[in-house]
Amino acid sequence: MDSGDAPSGPYRSRLPGVASEHLPRPRLTRRLATAAQTPITLVCAPAGFGKTSLVAHWAGDADAPVAWLTLEPEDGDMGVFSQHVVAAMRAVAPSAGQQTTGLLRKRRPVEARDFASALLVDLDSVDLDLVLVLDDYSTLPSSPVHKVVDEIVRRLSSPRRLILIARHDPPLSLHECLVSGRATEIRQSDLAFNAEETAAYLEHVSGWAPSAEQLERLAASLDGWPTGLRLLA
């Protein structure tokens, strides 16, 4: 399942299932595991490149607990976003979110920086190496939530970790994090199936073992696009 197939309602704060035809991709799951050395990971590519499936497959075997939130446009509201992040954290750490919940009860307007500070305190209060995944980040409209997440991106420190899954670059300070070595990125070129993965996937799904010549033609026509391979299979 890619980010375009996100669950809705209460299922948005649960780890998505992985389709039976999903092919494990050790080179990329190792990359995600190694990325734990940095607090921020960006997985960014157009629809159909298996972003959600990759991260969900890795998360299912991860040593650290993974709080997962699949975003929808309604999460563009700071209060709704913060409430849903707390729900995602409580799915793996039931006592999490006290600071943010207290802030949500206030009647006065709350600034983005205050929401970010509360969420960071709540992340730090969990006695776990928690990983927070924000899937389908590109679905968020232009909103104050970007300021909240940008504060988290700037201030989050290991062993806590944030993974952003998006179809295009989010309006966040990620370039600074990449330059400073605080972030890791997985892009379309990384997600594209190589020849070995293409052959393994086609045999896994359809039982077809393509020849070297056929693989070369597939590479030229599909450019490693996972959804194209799935449709072909």
C-alpha positions as CSV (number, residue, x, y, z in Angstrom):
1,M,0.0,0.0,0.0
2,D,1.3,3.5,-0.8
3,S,0.4,6.7,0.9
4,G,-2.5,7.2,-1.6
5,D,-4.2,4.1,0.0
6,A,-4.2,5.5,3.5
7,P,-6.7,4.3,6.1
8,S,-9.3,6.7,7.4
9,G,-11.0,7.4,10.8
10,P,-9.5,5.8,13.9
11,Y,-7.3,3.5,11.7
12,R,-5.2,6.5,10.8
13,S,-3.3,6.2,14.1
14,R,-2.5,2.5,13.6
15,L,0.3,0.9,11.7
16,P,-1.0,0.0,8.2
17,G,-1.0,-3.5,7.0
18,V,1.4,-4.7,4.2
19,A,-0.1,-6.3,1.1
20,S,0.6,-10.0,0.5
21,E,2.4,-9.1,-2.8
22,H,4.8,-6.8,-1.0
23,L,8.4,-7.7,-1.7
24,P,10.8,-7.2,1.2
25,R,13.6,-4.8,0.1
26,P,16.5,-5.4,2.5
27,R,18.7,-2.6,1.0
28,L,16.0,-0.1,1.9
29,T,15.0,-1.5,5.3
30,R,18.7,-1.4,6.2
31,R,18.7,2.2,5.1
32,L,15.8,3.0,7.4
33,A,17.5,1.1,10.3
34,T,20.7,3.0,9.7
35,A,18.8,6.3,9.6
36,A,18.1,5.9,13.3
37,Q,21.4,7.6,13.8
38,T,19.6,10.8,12.8
39,P,16.4,12.2,14.4
40,I,14.7,13.1,11.1
41,T,14.0,10.8,8.1
42,L,12.3,12.0,4.9
43,V,10.9,9.4,2.5
44,C,9.8,11.4,-0.5
45,A,8.6,10.2,-4.0
46,P,5.5,10.5,-6.2
47,A,2.5,8.2,-5.8
48,G,3.1,4.5,-6.5
49,F,6.7,4.2,-5.3
50,G,5.8,2.1,-2.2
51,K,6.7,4.7,0.4
52,T,4.1,3.6,2.9
53,S,4.6,-0.1,2.3
54,L,8.4,0.2,2.8
55,V,8.1,2.1,6.1
56,A,5.3,0.0,7.4
57,H,7.2,-3.2,6.6
58,W,10.3,-1.8,8.4
59,A,8.2,-0.7,11.4
60,G,6.6,-4.1,11.8
61,D,10.0,-5.5,12.6
62,A,11.6,-2.4,14.3
63,D,13.1,-2.7,17.8
64,A,11.6,0.6,18.8
65,P,7.9,1.3,19.2
66,V,6.4,3.2,16.2
67,A,3.6,5.7,16.6
68,W,1.9,6.1,13.2
69,L,-0.4,8.8,12.0
70,T,-1.7,8.9,8.4
71,L,-2.6,12.6,7.8
72,E,-5.7,14.0,6.2
73,P,-6.6,17.6,5.3
74,E,-8.5,18.1,8.6
75,D,-5.1,17.7,10.4
76,G,-4.3,21.2,9.0
77,D,-5.8,22.5,12.2
78,M,-3.2,22.7,15.0
79,G,-5.5,21.4,17.7
80,V,-6.8,18.5,15.6
81,F,-3.2,17.6,14.5
82,S,-1.9,17.6,18.1
83,Q,-4.9,15.5,19.3
84,H,-4.2,12.9,16.6
85,V,-0.5,12.8,17.3
86,V,-1.3,12.1,20.9
87,A,-3.7,9.3,19.9
88,A,-0.9,7.8,17.7
89,M,1.6,8.0,20.6
90,R,-0.9,6.5,23.0
91,A,-1.4,3.5,20.7
92,V,2.1,2.4,21.7
93,A,2.5,4.3,25.0
94,P,-0.8,4.7,26.8
95,S,0.4,7.3,29.3
96,A,1.8,9.6,26.6
97,G,0.5,13.1,25.7
98,Q,-0.2,14.7,29.1
99,Q,1.5,18.0,28.3
100,T,-0.3,18.3,24.9
101,T,-3.6,17.2,26.3
102,G,-3.4,19.9,29.0
103,L,-2.6,22.5,26.3
104,L,-5.6,21.4,24.2
105,R,-7.9,22.1,27.2
106,K,-7.0,25.8,27.4
107,R,-9.6,28.2,26.0
108,R,-7.1,30.8,24.8
109,P,-5.5,30.6,21.4
110,V,-2.3,28.5,21.4
111,E,0.8,29.4,19.3
112,A,2.5,26.8,17.0
113,R,5.6,27.0,19.1
114,D,3.7,26.1,22.3
115,F,2.1,23.0,20.6
116,A,5.5,22.0,19.3
117,S,7.1,22.4,22.8
118,A,4.3,20.3,24.4
119,L,4.6,17.6,21.8
120,L,8.4,17.5,22.3
121,V,8.0,17.2,26.1
122,D,5.5,14.4,25.6
123,L,7.9,12.6,23.2
124,D,10.7,13.0,25.8
125,S,8.5,11.7,28.6
126,V,7.9,8.4,27.0
127,D,10.5,6.0,28.4
128,L,11.1,4.4,25.0
129,D,13.1,5.1,21.8
130,L,9.8,6.2,20.2
131,V,9.5,6.7,16.4
132,L,6.8,9.0,15.2
133,V,5.7,8.5,11.6
134,L,3.7,11.2,9.8
135,D,2.4,9.5,6.6
136,D,1.0,11.3,3.6
137,Y,2.4,14.6,4.8
138,S,1.7,16.2,1.4
139,T,-2.0,16.0,2.0
140,L,-1.8,18.9,4.5
141,P,-3.0,22.3,3.2
142,S,-0.9,25.4,3.8
143,S,-1.5,25.8,7.5
144,P,0.0,26.6,10.9
145,V,0.7,22.9,11.4
146,H,3.8,23.3,9.2
147,K,5.1,25.6,11.8
148,V,4.5,23.1,14.5
149,V,6.3,20.3,12.6
150,D,9.1,22.6,11.6
151,E,9.7,23.4,15.3
152,I,9.8,19.7,16.0
153,V,12.2,19.1,13.1
154,R,14.5,21.8,14.4
155,R,14.5,20.7,18.0
156,L,14.0,16.9,18.0
157,S,17.1,15.0,19.2
158,S,18.0,11.3,19.2
159,P,17.0,8.8,20.3
160,R,13.6,10.2,19.5
161,R,12.9,10.0,15.8
162,L,10.5,11.5,13.2
163,I,9.8,9.9,9.8
164,L,8.0,12.0,7.2
165,I,6.4,10.3,4.2
166,A,5.5,12.7,1.4
167,R,4.9,13.0,-2.3
168,H,6.9,16.2,-2.6
169,D,9.3,18.2,-0.3
170,P,7.4,19.5,2.7
171,P,7.7,23.2,3.5
172,L,10.1,22.5,6.4
173,S,13.7,23.2,7.4
174,L,14.8,19.8,6.1
175,H,17.7,21.2,4.0
176,E,19.3,22.6,7.0
177,C,19.0,19.3,8.8
178,L,20.5,17.4,5.9
179,V,23.4,19.8,5.7
180,S,24.0,19.5,9.4
181,G,23.7,15.7,9.3
182,R,20.5,15.6,11.4
183,A,18.4,14.1,8.7
184,T,18.4,11.2,6.2
185,E,16.4,11.1,3.0
186,I,15.1,8.3,0.8
187,R,14.1,9.5,-2.6
188,Q,12.5,8.2,-5.8
189,S,15.9,7.1,-7.2
190,D,16.3,4.9,-4.1
191,L,12.7,3.5,-4.2
192,A,12.9,2.6,-7.9
193,F,13.2,-1.2,-8.3
194,N,16.6,-2.3,-9.6
195,A,17.0,-5.2,-12.0
196,E,17.4,-7.8,-9.2
197,E,14.3,-6.5,-7.3
198,T,12.3,-6.4,-10.6
199,A,13.0,-10.0,-11.3
200,A,12.3,-11.1,-7.8
201,Y,9.0,-9.2,-7.6
202,L,7.7,-10.6,-10.9
203,E,8.6,-14.1,-9.9
204,H,7.1,-13.6,-6.5
205,V,3.8,-12.2,-7.7
206,S,3.3,-14.0,-11.1
207,G,5.8,-16.8,-11.2
208,W,7.4,-15.3,-14.3
209,A,11.2,-15.3,-14.4
210,P,12.1,-12.7,-17.1
211,S,15.2,-13.0,-19.2
212,A,18.0,-10.5,-19.0
213,E,16.8,-9.0,-22.3
214,Q,13.2,-8.6,-20.9
215,L,14.5,-7.0,-17.7
216,E,16.4,-4.5,-19.8
217,R,13.2,-3.6,-21.8
218,L,11.3,-3.3,-18.5
219,A,13.9,-1.0,-17.0
220,A,13.7,1.2,-20.1
221,S,9.9,1.4,-20.1
222,L,9.0,1.5,-16.4
223,D,12.1,3.1,-14.9
224,G,11.8,1.0,-11.7
225,W,8.2,2.2,-11.0
226,P,6.8,-0.3,-8.4
227,T,3.1,0.3,-9.3
228,G,3.9,-0.2,-13.0
229,L,5.5,-3.6,-12.1
230,R,2.5,-4.5,-10.0
231,L,0.1,-3.8,-12.9
232,L,2.3,-5.7,-15.3
233,A,2.5,-8.7,-12.9
